[in-house]
Amino acid sequence: MTIGIAVRDGSVYLPASVVETYLQGVAAVVVLIRDQTLMVLPVHHATAGGCLLKLRNVAGDRVAQARDVFQNQGLLGMTVFDLPVHWNTEMCALCAPIPGDLAKLVSR
């Protein structure tokens, strides 16, 4: 079963199943785009900063607003639904390859 997230208007939408599996108990994340990969890294200390994981609904879905990250990469208009994600143990991050047509737009 593939787990997917959504990206729209500079925000990353995480379904409750993703949060429960990979980000349980995490209140903030860092959103990065590196090597044509969207990465969501958990922040375990409030003083470390990051984007708040805001509760979207009673089901437990969350959203992290990271407009600056997407704007800096020229991807503010990126809209993707069901973007497959996986946990990368080396990066300690939830990772999603940016689709090919959008990956060409990512700033190096």
Stockholm file with secondary structure:
# STOCKHOLM 1.0

chainA/1-108         MTIGIAVRDGSVYLPASVVETYLQGVAAVVVLIRDQTLMVLPVHHATAGGCLLKLRNVAGDRVAQARDVFQNQGLLGMTVFDLPVHWNTEMCALCAPIPGDLAKLVSR
#=GR chainA/1-108 SS CCCEEEEETTEEEECHHHHHHHCTTCCEEEEEEETTEEEEEEECSGGGCCEECEECSTTCCEEEECHHHHHHTTCTTCCEEEEECEEETTTTEEEEECCHHHHTTSCC
#=GC SS_cons         CCCEEEEETTEEEECHHHHHHHCTTCCEEEEEEETTEEEEEEECSGGGCCEECEECSTTCCEEEECHHHHHHTTCTTCCEEEEECEEETTTTEEEEECCHHHHTTSCC
//
